[in-house]
Amino acid sequence: MGSERDVQSDLSLLLDCVKFQRGVADARRQALQTVATICSENESARDYVRVCGGLHLLLELLFQTTDFTMQRVVMFTLACATENNSSCQSVLCDSQLFAFLHGVLCDDKRSADCHASAAFLVGVMVSKNDVGQAMVRENGILKALIDIARSVSSELLQHTVESSLRLWESVMAAMTNCMSNPVNEENQRFASQAFPAVVAVMNQSTHRMLISHSTSFIAACCSNNGGSAIM
């Protein structure tokens, strides 16, 4: 990774590509993927994307494009640009984006990877964010995540597919963040509806990552005695 100035220069060029290469989808997707990689490795890069208007650019693209693949890449990029950054969180945490993500998660025509990117973004937005945690319950996102967990659980019990593993990881992480830091007892009670599906996966799978994410979900459900009403 170069100096901070070099990183900012690279990000500016990449975001310009996203903004102006409207007729070249492959170039835009590649630019977005590179932005995601830079942001995932560099906290100051996330701040720069926010300060230079990059988050608003990505949101505009997300809402305007009808290309599901492009939407998936944009959601993933937004998540990487927002992870562990409360200032970026505050930009994204609004009803329009939550409504959009709810629509994506409820759309059976979307791929598992598209659902996984949406769940990843949800998890990033609600992490350590009590306002976001309340919004995902109120607008139906938490219910959509539970429904996906049930569906993916059935698939995983029959055969292990890489895309299903990625989706399970993203959904478990998102639901865990919906309940913890701070502890949200209403979300704990609501998310407990996924218990049968999660326990079924844990009982029949030997996949380390499946068990790890499932265990984290159950621990979050029961943290701070919030799960006492469920057990």
N, C-alpha and C positions, 0 to 999 in steps of 0.2 A: 504494500500500500504506500502511495506517495505522500507528499506533504499535504497539509490541510488545504492549501491553495490549489494544488493539483487535483485533489479530490473534488473540490467545488467546481473547478473548471470542467472536469469530466462530467459531473452531474448536470451542469448547465447545458453542455453539448447534447447529452443523452435526452434531457427533457425537451430541448428544442427539436430533436428528432421525433419524439413522441408527439409534439405539438404540430409540427409542420409536414411530416411524412404521412399525410392522411390517406394517400392512395397506395401505400406500401405497407401492408399489414405485417409482413415478416420482419421488416426493419423496425417497426414500432414494437413488436413483441420482443425482439432481441434487445432493444434499448431498455425496455421495461425490466427484462430479466437481469440485465446488467445493473440497473439502478437497485433492484432488490438485493442483489449480491453485495453491492457496496454498502447499502444501508444495514444489512444484517451483520456486517463486520465492523461498523464504524458509527458510534453514537453521534458524533458531530455531523456526520452525513445526514442523519435523520433530521437534525435541527435545520440544516441548510435546505433540505427539500421543503420543509415547512416554511422557512423564512422567504425563500425565493418564489413561493406560490406553487410549488410542485404538487402539494396535496390537493389543492383546488383543481389543478390541471387534470390530475388522475381521476378525481371525482367526476369532473365534467365528462371525461372519456367514458368512465364506467356507466354513467347514466344515459349517454347518447348512443353508444354502440349497441348493435343488436347481435354482434358476433359473440357467441358463448365462449369461444376459446380466448378471445381478447378480454372478455369480462373476467375469466378465470385468472389470467395473467395480471390484470390490473388489481384484482382483489389480493392476490399474493403479494404484489409489490407494495400496496398500501399497508398490508400487515407488517412487512419487513421494515417499512419506513416509520411505523408507529410503535413497534414493540418496545416496551420498557421506556416509553417517552410520554410523560403526562401532557406535555404541551401539544404534541401531535394528536394525542388522544382527544383533547378538548376540541380540536378542529373537526374531527370525524364524528364525535359522539352527538349525532342529531337524529331526529325522527326520520328524515328522508333516507339516510343510509341504512338505518335499521329496517325500515320498511322494504327497501330494495333487497337486503340480505334475507329477510323473511321470505320474500318471493322466490329467491334463488333456492333456498333450502327446502321449500315446499314443492318445487318443480321437479317432477319425476323424469322429465326429459333431459335434465342436466346429468353430466357424467359424474362419477364418483370423485374425480379430481376437482371438478368445479365445486361440488359440495364441500370437499375438504378445504379448498381455498376460502370459501365463505365462512366455514366454521373456524378456520385459523384466524381470519380477520375479526370475527365475533370475540374469540378468546382474547385477542390482543386488546380490543376496545374495552372489555369489561374488567380486565385485570387491575386490581386495586382501585376500582372505580364503582362506588356504590350507586351512582346515578345510572351508569350503564347497566349494572346488574338489575336494577328495577325495570329499566326499559326493555330488556330482553324477555322478561317475564310478562310484562304488560302487552307487548306487541306480538307475542306468540312465537318468538324465536326459540325460547327454551323448550316449548312443546315440540317444535319442529326438530330440534336436536334430539329429543327423546325418541321421536318417531323414527329418525334415521338410525339411531342406536339399535332400536328393535329390529329394523330391517337388515342392517349390516350384521347384527348378531346371528340372524338366521343364515345368512350367506357364509359367515365364518365357520359356523358349525358344520357346514357341508364341505367347504373347501377354502383354503387360504389363498387369496388373490392379493397381489401387491397393492392394487388400487383400494381394495377394501381395508387392508391394513393401514394405509395412509389416512383413509377416511375415519376409521375407528380412533386412531391416534388424535386426529384433529377434533373430533366430536367429544371425546373424553376430556381433552385438555380444555376445550371451550366450556363444557359444563362444569368442570372443576373450578375454572376461573369465575364462573357465574355465582359460585357459592362461597368463595373464600377471599380473604384479604380485601375487604373485611368479610367476616362471616355473615352470610345472609340466610336467616332461618326460613324465610318464605321460599326462597329458591331451593334450599335443602329439602324441604318437604315436597316441593313440586318435582324436583329431579329424582326423588326416590322412586318415581314410577318406572325408571329405567333399571331398577335393581334386578328384576328377574332376568333381563337380557344380559346384563353385565355379569351376574353370577354364573349364568349358563356358559358364557365364554370362558370365564376363569376356571370352571370345573372341567372343561373339555379341551382346553388349549394348553399347549406347552410352549407357545411362542412368548419369549421373554418380554418383548415390547407390549404385546397385548395385555399380559398380566400386570406389567408395571403401570400402564395408564389406567387400567381398570381398578387397581388397588388405590391409586391416587384419587380416583373419582369417589370410591366408597369412603375413603378417609375424609374427604372434603364434605361428604354428606353427613358424616357423624361428628365432625369437629365441633368442639365447644358445647357438647351435649345437644347440639341442634338436631341431631338425628334420633334423639331419644323417643320422639313421637312416632318415628317410622319403624323402629326396631321391634 
